[in-house]
Amino acid sequence: MASQTLTIRRPDDWHVHLRDGEMLKAVAPYTARQFARAIIMPNLVPPVTAVDGASAYRERIVAAAGEGFTPLMTAYLTDDTSPDELARGFEDGVWVAAKLYPAGATTNSASGVSDIRNLYPVLERMQRIGMVLCVHGEVTDPEVDVFDREAVFIDRVLDPVSREFPELKVVFEHITTAQAVQFVLQGSDKIGATVTPQHLILNRNAIFAGGLRPHAYCLPIAKREEHRLAVRKAATSGAPKFFLGTDSAPHGREAKESGCGCAGIFNAPFALESYASVFEDEGALDHFEAFASESGARFYGLPLNEGTITLQRAEVKVPSEIAGVVPFHAGETLRWQMVR
C-alpha cells in the first residue's frame, strides 16, 4: 500500500511573480504558506532596476506575506544597467540574482535587453562576484515561430553567453523543450534550470481544447507532447540541475479573458500538490525533496531550510477562482493536500 503522507524539508520557489499593490496582498500569502523562500521577479511597472526600489519592494512583500517567508530579490536588467549599481546591490545583500528579459518577450518586458552584447560588461561583473543570472529564454524576433523561440534562444544567446562567461551561474528558467533539457544536461555545473508545474502537465493542445483556453496560456508557451515528456523526465530524474520554480503569474480574470489576454498561470495555491502528483505518476516521489527543497538552494549557494512540510493523500477540489484570479487546476480535484 502506498504511503498516505509525504514529509520533506521545507521547499523554496526559485521563480515567482508576486506583483504589487492589492494583487501582492492577495497572492503573497499563498506562496508564503508553501515555501520558505522565493526568487521574486522584478517585472513591475516600472521595473525594479535600482537598489532602493528593490529594498522597498522587499519590505512590501514581507508585510504582505507575513512572518517566516524570505523574499530573494532580483534586479531587472536593461541595456543601461550599471555594473557598479548591480554589484553594490549584491554586496549589500539586497539582490540575490539578476533577471534577463529579452525586450518584449513576456509580461512587462518592454524595458528588457535589446541585444545581449549590450549586457556583456554586466555579465563579466556578475561572473566575477558570483551573482546568478536568471534568464527568460526566448528570442523575440517576429520571424521566429512562437513555438521555436526557446530553441532559437539557446543557439543565438544562451550558448554564446555560456562560452563567453564559463564561470557565470545561469538559471535557464521555466524550460519547455527537449533542446533546453539537452543544453542544461550537457552544460557545466554553472548551468541550472527551473521547471513549472504547468509545463510538466500541459502540452500545447491544452490551449485549444474545445475552444480557446486563456487560462492555459503562459510564456514560454506550452509545446508539443514530446517536449513535455522530455522536461518531465528531466525534472523527476533526480538530476540536481533541475529544481522547482513555479513561475506563478497571477492576472485578474478580466485580463486573461480579453481580446488580448495576458500570459501567465497562477499556480501558487496548490503548487506542491501539483508537482507531487507528477512525481508520483513518474514513480519518482523519492526525488521530490531534492527537486523542491535541496537542488535550488545548493545551486544558489544558500543553506537548506530547517523544518518540514507534509503532504497527505486527500482529494482536494481546486476553487474556480481565488482572489479574482483563476488558478491552475481550477475546478479539478487533486489527490494530495498540504497539511504543514
N, C-alpha and C positions, 0 to 999 in steps of 0.2 A: 504494500500500500504506500502511495506517495505521501511524503511528509505534508502535514497540514499547515506548517509555518515555515517561514524563511527569515532568518535573522542575519543581517550583515552590518558591517561597520557603517556609520552614518555617511551617506554619499554626498557628492558635490555635483553641481551642474556647471559644466565648463563652457556654456554658451546660452545666454538668456536675454530676452528683451523685457524690461520692466516698465518701459515708457516713463511718463511723468505725470504730475498733477493728479487728478481724480482717478485716472486709469492706474497709475502707480499704486495708489492707496488700495484699489480694488484687487489688483492681481499679485502684489508682492507677498502677501501672507501665504499664498498657495505654494510659491517657490520656497519660502522660509520653512514651511511645515515639513517639506520632504528633504530639503538639502541644507547642509551646514554652511556652505559657501557657494558662490556662483560668480562666474565671469560675466560682468554686466556690459552689454553692448552700448556704444556711445552715440548711436544714430538718432539723437533727438533733433528737434528743430528749435534753435540752431544746434549743430552737433557739438559734442564735448571735445574741444580741441585744446583747452587750456587747463593748467594745473588747478587753478582756483575754481573753475567750473566743475571739474571732476570731484573736488573735495566737497563742494556744496551739494552736488548730486548724490554723493555717497551719504551725506547726512540726511537727505530726504528719503533715501532708500531705507536707512536704518530706522527712521521714525515710522515708516510705513510697514516695515517687515516685523518689527519687534525684536526683543532680545534673543540672542542665540544664533543670529544669522549674520554672516560676514560677506558684504559685497566686495568683490575684487574688481577694481575699476580698470577700464581700458581707454586709451587715447584714440581719437578718431584721426586717422592720417589724411592729410591733404597734400597737394602739390607744394604747399608753402610751409609744411611742418618744420619747425626749427629743431635740429638735433639737440641743441643745448636745452631747450624747454622740455623736450621729451626726456632727456637724461635727468634733468632736475626733478621732474615728477616721479621718475622711477626711483631715484636715490632717496627721495623724501618719503617713499612708501605710499604715494598716492596712486600711482599706476602700477599694475602688475604686468600689463601687456599693452600692445598697440594693435589697432584693427585696420586692415587694408580693405576698403571697399573700392573696387573699380567704379569710377563715376557712372551713375545711372544703373548699377547692377540690381538694386533692390530698394526697399522702402527707405526713404530719406538718405539716399546715397548720392545726391546731386553734387555734394561738395567733395566727393571722393577723388581718388587719384586718376588723372587722365592718361599718364604714361608712367610705367613702373620705373623707368630710368630717372624720372624726377625725384624718386624716393631713395636712390642709391646712397647718398650721404647719410640719410636717416638710418637705413638698414645697416650700414657699416658701423654706426654708433651703437645700434641695438645689439649687433653681434658682439661688439667689444664689451658692453656692460652686462650682457646676458639677459636681455629683455626679450620676451616671447612675442613673435609676430603671429597674430590671428588673421586668417585670410578667408574672405569670401571669394571662392574660386570659380569665377565666371568671367568670360570676356563679354563686352557689351557691343561688339561690332555687329551692326544690324544685318550684315551679310551672313552671319553665322546662325544656323538654326538654333532655336532656343534649347532644344534637347541635346545639342552638341557643345554648349557654351562651357561646360566644365572640362570636357576633354581637350578642347582647344586652349583653354586657360593653362592647363598643365604644360602643353607644348610651348606656348608663347610666353608665359610669365613664370610659372612656378618652377619648371625645370631650369631655366636660365638663372633665376634667383638662387636656387639651391646650389648651383655650381659656382656662382659668383661669391656667395656668402656661405661656405660649407659649415661654419660653426654657428650660424643663426638658427635658433629654435623656431620652428614653424608649425603652427597648428592649422591643418587643412580642415576647415570647418564644414559641418553638415555634408559629408561626402555622399554622392548619389550614384556613382558609376563604377564599373569594373576597372576602368582606367585609373580612377582615383585610388582604389584599393591596391592595384599593382604598383602605382607610384609610391605610395606610403610604404608598402612592404619592401620594395627594392631600395628605398632611400636609407639614409643613415639614421642613427638613433636620435638625431635632431629633428626628425620629421614625425609628427603625430597627427591624429585625426579625430574629430568628434563625429558622432553618429546620432541622429534624431530618432525618436520612436516612429514618426510618420514615414521616414524613408526605409524603415525596416518592415513596414506593414503595407504601405500603399505603392502601387505602380501607377503609371500614367493613365491607365484605364479608369481609375477611381475618379478622375476629374470629370469624366464624361459618362458615368454610369447612370443611365436612364435620364440624362439631361445634364446641363452644365452645373457642376458641384463646386461653388466658390469656396466652400469651407475645406476642400481638399487641395486648394491652390496655395502653394508656397514657392519661394525661391531659395535655392535652386528647385526647379520643378521636378516632380517625381518622374522617373524614367521607365524604360522597358522592364519587363519582368526579369530578364537575365541580369540586369544591373541590380535590381532589388535583391536578388538571391546572392549576388556576389558581395554586396555590402552586408547582408545578413550573416553570411558565412564568416566574414572578417570580424564583425562585431562580437559574435558569440564564440570565437575561436580561442579566446584566452590570450591572444597576442596583445602585449602591453602598449602597442602603438595606437590602439583604438580605445576611446573612452567616451563616457556619457556627456552629451551636450544637447539639450532638448531643442534649442532654437525656438523655445516658446515665444510666440509673437502675437499678442492679442490685438485685435481690431474689433470695434463695435460691429454688431450685425449689419447696420446700415452701410458701413464702409466696405464690408465684404460682399453684400448683396446689392451691388450698384452697377451702373453702366461701365465703370472702370474699377472693378473690385480689387482691393488691396491683397498683396501676397502675405501669407503668414498663418500659422496654425497655433492656437492656444492649447498647449498640452500639459501645462504645469499642474493642474489639479490632480491628475491621475497618471503622472509620468512614470513613476516607479512601477505601478500596476501594469502599465502598457509594456514597458521594457521586460518585466518579469514574465509576462505571457509569451513574448517572443523567445526568450532564453529557455523557457520550459518546452515550448514547441520544438526547439532545436536540440533538446536533451542536454542543455548546457547551463543549468542552474548553478553548477559548481564554478562556473566562470563569471557569474553575475557580480559578485562582490568586487572582483578585480576591475571589471569594466566600470562599475558605478562608484567605487569608493577608494580605489588604490592607484590605478594607472595614470589618471589625470593629475593627481597630486604629485606623483613621482616625476611626471614629465615637467611640471612647473617648478619642481624643486621645493615643494611645500610639505609640511608634516601631514601625516594621515590624521584624520579626525578621531577624537575619542568618542565613546558612546556608540550606540547601535540603533537601528530601526528594525521593525519586524513587519513582515507581510504575512497575512493568513489567507488560507483558501476560503473565499466567501464571495458570493455573487453580489456585485455592486452595479447598480444602474447609474449610468452617467447622465446627469441632467441635460436637458435640451439647451439650456442657457445658463451661464454663470456671470454675474456682474455685467449683464448686457452683451456678453461675448459667447458665441457658440463654441464649446470646447471640442477638442479631438475626442472621437468616440461618442459624440452626442447621441443619446437615445439607445446606445448599445449597453450590453451587460458584460462587465469584466469579471474574471474569475479570481482575482487577487484583490486584497484590501490592505492598505497600510494601517496598522494599529499602533504605531510607535515602537 
